[in-house]
Amino acid sequence: MSATMIKMVLALLLVTLVRSEWCIANYTCPDPVLQHGLDWACANGADCDKTLPGQPCFLPNSLKDHASYAYNSYYKKFKTQGATCNFAYSGILTNVDPTRRICSNKSNLSLRALPLMGNKMCALCYMNFVP
């Protein structure tokens, strides 16, 4: 690959990273509110099957993480049609990559304090790129 092509790819990647945003669960919300938002997102088009046991995005297995996945899935799928990241005020938009917190969580034995993108499946789940 030529140096010019590499520069173009890096510039495109930088623009993509700068504009990235995620819709995640507001971790200060009580569990019943997050559960309601999760149920709503899953019933209205979020791809929640990937967070079921045995599926690639099941871990970390917590309501907050599953709600974040569902919120982001719904938001990415429908934002061009006017969807917001609200979920009864339990969703928040962030431009901070949530995979840094989730995918390097020392308390989760299956992830073992991996650096960002170290657990590629976890990172892919949060970016909603899992086939």
C-alpha positions in Angstrom: 0.0 0.0 0.0 1.4 3.4 -0.9 2.1 6.1 1.6 -0.6 8.3 0.1 -3.2 5.5 0.4 -2.2 4.9 4.1 -2.6 8.6 4.8 -6.0 8.6 3.2 -7.1 5.5 5.2 -5.8 7.1 8.5 -7.5 10.4 7.8 -10.8 8.6 7.1 -10.4 6.6 10.3 -9.7 9.7 12.3 -12.8 11.4 10.9 -14.8 8.3 11.8 -13.4 8.2 15.3 -14.0 11.9 15.9 -17.6 11.7 14.9 -18.3 8.5 16.7 -21.0 8.5 19.4 -22.7 5.8 21.5 -26.0 5.7 23.2 -25.5 4.1 26.5 -27.4 3.5 29.7 -27.2 6.2 32.4 -25.6 4.1 35.1 -27.1 6.3 37.8 -30.6 5.2 36.9 -32.3 2.6 39.0 -32.5 -0.9 37.6 -36.3 -0.9 37.0 -35.9 2.2 34.8 -33.1 0.5 32.8 -35.1 -2.7 32.5 -38.0 -0.8 31.1 -35.7 0.9 28.6 -34.1 -2.4 27.7 -37.5 -4.0 27.2 -38.7 -1.1 25.1 -35.6 -1.0 22.9 -35.7 -4.8 22.3 -39.4 -4.7 21.5 -39.0 -1.9 19.0 -36.1 -3.0 16.8 -32.9 -3.2 18.8 -30.9 -6.4 18.0 -31.0 -7.9 21.5 -30.5 -11.5 20.5 -26.8 -11.1 20.7 -27.0 -10.4 24.5 -28.7 -13.7 25.3 -26.7 -16.5 27.1 -24.2 -18.2 24.8 -24.3 -15.3 22.3 -21.3 -13.1 21.5 -22.4 -10.0 23.5 -23.8 -11.8 26.6 -20.7 -10.8 28.7 -20.5 -8.7 30.7 -23.7 -10.0 32.0 -25.3 -7.0 33.8 -28.5 -5.1 33.3 -26.5 -1.9 32.7 -24.3 -3.4 30.0 -27.2 -5.2 28.2 -29.3 -2.0 28.3 -26.3 0.0 26.9 -26.0 -2.6 24.1 -29.7 -2.4 23.3 -29.9 1.4 23.5 -26.9 1.7 21.2 -28.3 -0.9 18.8 -31.7 0.9 18.6 -30.1 4.3 18.3 -27.7 3.3 15.5 -30.5 1.5 13.6 -33.1 4.3 13.8 -31.2 7.6 14.3 -31.5 8.5 10.6 -35.3 8.2 11.1 -35.3 10.7 14.0 -34.7 8.3 16.9 -33.1 9.8 20.0 -31.1 8.3 22.9 -33.7 9.0 25.6 -35.3 5.7 26.8 -37.4 7.6 29.5 -34.3 9.6 30.4 -32.2 6.5 31.1 -30.1 6.8 27.9 -27.2 9.2 27.3 -25.1 10.0 24.3 -21.4 9.9 24.7 -18.4 10.3 22.4 -16.2 8.4 24.9 -15.8 4.8 23.6 -17.7 2.6 26.2 -15.5 -0.4 25.2 -12.6 1.1 27.2 -14.6 0.6 30.4 -16.4 -2.6 29.5 -13.7 -4.4 27.6 -11.0 -3.8 30.2 -13.1 -4.4 33.3 -10.8 -6.0 35.8 -13.7 -7.4 37.8 -14.9 -9.5 34.9 -12.8 -12.6 34.9 -13.6 -13.4 31.3 -12.2 -10.1 30.1 -9.1 -9.9 32.4 -8.2 -6.2 32.2 -7.6 -6.2 28.5 -6.5 -3.0 26.8 -8.9 -1.2 24.4 -9.8 -3.5 21.5 -7.9 -6.4 23.3 -11.2 -8.2 23.6 -12.3 -7.7 20.0 -15.6 -9.4 20.4 -16.6 -7.1 23.3 -15.5 -4.0 21.3 -17.4 -5.3 18.3 -20.5 -5.8 20.4 -20.5 -2.2 21.5 -20.0 -0.9 18.0 -22.8 -3.2 16.9 -20.6 -4.9 14.3 -21.2 -8.5 15.4 -22.7 -10.5 12.5 
